[in-house]
């Protein structure tokens, strides 16, 4: 049992390192963060709705970029390894196919959680930056705007001096610098006065970020399952179709579920993303998403993800790996 756990951790760690070493992953993360970061500068004078627009735009961008991130990462660490023969070399050792498959998903999931963590930090700071109409909070804006270029500059220096991979360092430093900017700005209000940590931070966004992370992990599980048979473009395309179908499942299948068994089956089989996209609750009277609801959505996501991974393991078990 201990040996199996060690093999799982080692393969998952190597998978995570392989994912963040891909330049497109660092580029996608930086692009998503920078777009969210500049939203307060381009969305202003909206009659008190700028914070809401920035919040919704940031969360939706993190959702879409998470799909692209997970689809590419799944295909790179599974499809490409099967083609190169790396998977066959690993499976020739005492490593089961189920362990190999689950460790690949665990590595991708770990990087996706870091990605959504960075998106969540940026969304919190950008929303706080535009919390007041006709006024930007530069006490959080300056550290936020400095974090991405500082991370890439530091990664370039490390690459030049030590020859360590640029992409992986850029991704890790981006997350680290965003966290430092978040913590450093959390002790000041919009006027620069010293306050208790988090007094000016829009904490109700956190449950929404957690829900979106759950949804992205489901799509990552689907991408890893599809990557056993398909390449990057069809995998990401199918994930996009499932994403759209899940958003419209209430309209397409839900209203016909009582009268049609096929519609009822499709309604149950399609992931209902409305369980995870409830940012409208942040605009209501209390403006909060209960953590009890997050726990219930997590239970739904866990069971759905377990089913998707089970289908992926069955597909990978009967696949000819050479």
C-alpha positions in Angstrom: 0.0 0.0 0.0 2.8 2.4 0.9 4.7 1.6 -2.3 1.5 2.3 -4.3 1.0 5.6 -2.6 4.7 6.5 -3.3 4.3 5.7 -6.9 1.1 7.7 -7.2 2.7 10.8 -5.5 5.8 10.5 -7.7 3.9 10.2 -11.0 1.5 13.0 -10.0 4.4 15.3 -9.1 6.2 14.6 -12.3 3.0 15.2 -14.2 2.5 18.6 -12.5 6.1 19.6 -13.3 5.6 18.5 -16.9 2.5 20.6 -17.3 3.9 23.9 -15.9 7.0 23.5 -18.0 5.0 24.0 -21.1 5.3 27.6 -22.3 1.6 27.8 -23.4 0.5 27.1 -19.8 2.5 30.0 -18.4 1.3 32.2 -21.3 -2.3 31.2 -20.8 -2.1 31.9 -17.0 -0.4 35.2 -17.5 -2.9 36.3 -20.2 -5.9 35.5 -18.0 -4.4 37.3 -15.0 -3.4 40.4 -17.0 -6.8 40.7 -18.7 -8.5 40.5 -15.3 -5.9 42.9 -13.9 -6.6 45.6 -16.4 -10.4 45.4 -16.2 -10.6 48.2 -13.6 -8.7 50.4 -16.0 -11.0 49.8 -19.0 -14.4 49.4 -17.2 -15.2 52.6 -15.3 -18.0 55.1 -14.9 -20.7 52.4 -15.0 -23.1 54.0 -12.5 -21.9 52.0 -9.6 -21.8 48.6 -11.4 -18.1 48.5 -12.3 -17.2 46.1 -9.4 -20.0 43.8 -10.4 -18.9 43.8 -14.1 -15.3 43.2 -13.1 -16.2 40.4 -10.8 -18.5 38.6 -13.3 -16.0 39.1 -16.1 -13.1 37.8 -14.0 -15.0 34.6 -12.9 -16.2 33.8 -16.4 -12.7 34.3 -17.8 -11.3 32.0 -15.2 -13.9 29.4 -16.2 -13.2 29.5 -19.9 -9.4 29.7 -19.5 -9.6 26.7 -17.1 -11.3 24.7 -19.8 -8.5 25.5 -22.3 -5.8 24.9 -19.7 -7.2 21.5 -18.6 -7.8 20.3 -22.2 -4.3 21.1 -23.4 -2.6 19.8 -20.2 -4.5 16.5 -20.4 -3.6 15.9 -24.0 0.0 16.8 -23.5 0.6 14.5 -20.5 -1.4 11.6 -21.8 -1.8 11.5 -25.6 1.7 12.7 -26.3 3.3 10.4 -23.8 1.4 7.4 -25.4 2.7 8.5 -28.8 6.3 9.0 -27.6 6.3 5.6 -25.9 6.8 7.1 -22.4 3.6 5.6 -21.2 4.7 2.1 -22.4 8.0 2.5 -20.5 6.3 3.4 -17.3 3.6 0.7 -17.6 6.3 -1.9 -18.2 7.3 -1.4 -14.6 5.1 -2.6 -11.7 2.7 0.3 -12.2 -1.0 -0.4 -13.0 -2.9 1.4 -15.7 -5.4 2.6 -13.2 -2.6 4.1 -11.0 -1.0 5.7 -14.0 -4.3 7.3 -15.2 -5.3 8.6 -11.8 -1.8 10.0 -11.1 -2.0 11.9 -14.5 -5.3 13.4 -13.5 -4.0 14.3 -10.0 -1.0 16.2 -11.5 -3.3 18.1 -13.9 -5.7 18.9 -11.1 -3.0 20.2 -8.8 -1.8 22.7 -11.5 -5.4 23.7 -12.3 -6.1 24.4 -8.6 -3.0 26.7 -8.6 -4.2 28.4 -11.8 -7.7 29.0 -10.4 -6.1 30.2 -7.1 -4.1 32.8 -9.1 -7.3 33.8 -10.9 -9.2 34.1 -7.6 -6.5 36.3 -6.1 -6.6 38.6 -9.2 -10.4 38.7 -9.2 -10.4 39.7 -5.5 -7.9 42.5 -6.0 -9.4 43.8 -9.2 -12.9 43.9 -7.7 -11.6 45.7 -4.7 -9.7 48.1 -6.9 -12.9 49.3 -8.5 -15.2 49.0 -5.5 -15.8 52.7 -5.3 -17.4 54.6 -8.2 -15.1 57.1 -10.1 -12.2 56.1 -7.8 -9.5 53.3 -8.1 -7.9 51.8 -5.1 -4.2 52.1 -6.0 -3.1 50.6 -2.7 -4.1 47.3 -4.2 -3.8 48.3 -7.9 0.0 49.0 -7.8 1.0 45.7 -6.3 -1.4 43.9 -8.6 0.0 45.6 -11.7 3.6 45.0 -10.7 3.2 41.3 -9.9 3.1 39.7 -13.4 6.0 41.7 -15.0 8.0 41.1 -11.8 7.3 37.4 -11.9 8.4 37.1 -15.6 11.5 39.3 -15.0 12.5 37.2 -12.0 12.0 34.0 -14.0 14.2 35.4 -16.8 17.0 36.2 -14.4 16.8 32.7 -12.8 16.9 31.1 -16.3 19.9 33.2 -17.3 21.9 32.5 -14.1 20.9 28.9 -13.3 19.6 27.6 -16.7 16.4 26.4 -14.9 13.3 26.2 -17.1 11.7 29.6 -17.7 8.1 28.6 -18.1 7.8 26.6 -14.8 9.5 29.4 -12.8 7.3 32.0 -14.4 4.2 30.1 -13.5 5.3 29.5 -9.9 6.5 33.0 -9.4 3.3 34.5 -10.9 1.3 32.7 -8.2 3.7 33.6 -5.5 3.9 37.3 -6.4 0.1 37.6 -6.7 -0.2 36.1 -3.2 2.4 38.6 -1.9 0.5 41.4 -3.5 -2.7 40.2 -2.0 -1.3 39.8 1.5 0.6 43.1 1.3 -2.4 45.2 0.2 -4.8 43.5 2.6 -3.5 45.6 5.5 -4.5 49.0 4.0 -7.8 50.5 2.9 -8.4 52.6 -0.2 -7.1 55.7 1.5 -3.9 54.0 2.7 -4.8 53.8 6.3 -3.7 50.7 8.3 -6.5 48.3 8.9 -7.1 44.7 10.0 -6.2 42.3 7.3 -9.0 41.7 4.8 -11.2 44.6 5.9 -11.4 45.9 2.3 -11.3 42.5 0.5 -14.6 41.3 -1.1 -14.5 37.9 0.6 -18.0 36.8 -0.8 -16.2 36.1 -4.1 -14.3 33.2 -2.6 -17.1 30.6 -2.6 -17.8 31.5 -6.3 -14.1 30.8 -7.1 -14.3 27.5 -5.3 -17.4 26.5 -7.2 -15.8 27.4 -10.5 -12.7 25.4 -9.6 -14.9 22.3 -9.0 -16.5 22.7 -12.4 -13.1 23.1 -14.1 -11.9 19.9 -12.3 -14.9 18.0 -13.8 -13.9 19.3 -17.2 -10.3 18.3 -16.6 -11.4 14.8 -15.7 -13.4 14.6 -18.9 -10.4 15.9 -20.9 -8.1 13.3 -19.4 -10.6 10.6 -20.2 -10.9 11.8 -23.8 -7.1 12.2 -24.1 -6.8 8.4 -24.0 -8.3 8.3 -27.5 -8.2 11.9 -29.0 -5.7 14.7 -29.6 -5.7 18.3 -28.4 -8.2 19.9 -30.8 -11.0 17.3 -30.6 -10.5 17.0 -26.8 -10.9 20.7 -26.2 -13.7 20.9 -28.8 -15.7 18.2 -27.0 -15.1 19.8 -23.7 -16.4 23.1 -25.1 -19.5 21.3 -26.4 -20.1 19.7 -23.0 -19.6 23.1 -21.4 -22.3 24.7 -23.6 -24.6 21.7 -23.3 -24.3 21.9 -19.5 -25.1 25.6 -19.4 -28.3 24.9 -21.5 -29.2 21.6 -19.9 -32.2 23.1 -18.1 -33.6 24.5 -21.3 -32.6 21.7 -23.7 -33.4 18.6 -21.5 -34.8 19.7 -18.2 -38.2 21.0 -19.4 -38.8 17.7 -21.3 -37.4 15.3 -18.7 -40.9 14.5 -17.3 -42.2 13.5 -20.7 -39.3 11.8 -22.3 -36.9 9.2 -21.0 -34.2 10.2 -23.5 -34.5 13.8 -22.3 -34.4 12.7 -18.7 -31.3 10.6 -19.3 -29.5 13.4 -21.1 -30.5 15.8 -18.4 -29.0 13.6 -15.8 -25.9 12.7 -17.8 -25.0 16.3 -18.8 -23.2 18.3 -16.1 -25.4 21.1 -14.9 -23.0 24.1 -14.7 -25.7 26.2 -13.2 -24.9 24.5 -9.9 -21.5 26.1 -10.0 -22.2 29.4 -11.8 -24.3 31.3 -9.2 -22.6 34.7 -9.2 -26.1 36.2 -9.4 -26.4 35.4 -5.7 -23.6 37.9 -5.0 -25.8 40.6 -6.4 -28.8 39.9 -4.1 -29.6 41.4 -0.8 -27.0 39.6 1.4 -24.6 39.1 -1.5 -23.2 35.8 -0.2 -23.1 32.2 -1.3 -23.6 29.9 1.7 -20.8 27.4 2.4 -23.4 24.7 3.0 -24.3 25.1 -0.7 -20.7 24.9 -1.7 -20.4 21.6 0.2 -23.5 20.2 -1.6 -22.1 21.3 -4.9 -18.8 19.6 -4.0 -20.6 16.4 -3.3 -22.3 16.6 -6.8 -18.9 17.4 -8.4 -17.2 14.6 -6.6 -19.7 11.9 -7.7 -19.7 13.2 -11.3 -15.9 13.4 -11.4 -15.7 9.8 -10.0 -18.0 8.6 -12.8 -16.0 10.4 -15.5 -12.7 9.0 -14.2 -14.1 5.5 -14.0 -15.1 5.7 -17.7 -11.6 7.0 -18.5 -9.9 4.2 -16.7 -12.0 1.6 -18.5 -11.1 3.2 -21.9 -7.4 3.3 -20.9 -7.4 -0.3 -19.7 -8.5 -1.6 -23.1 -6.2 0.7 -25.0 -3.2 -0.7 -26.9 -0.1 1.1 -25.6 3.1 0.6 -27.5 
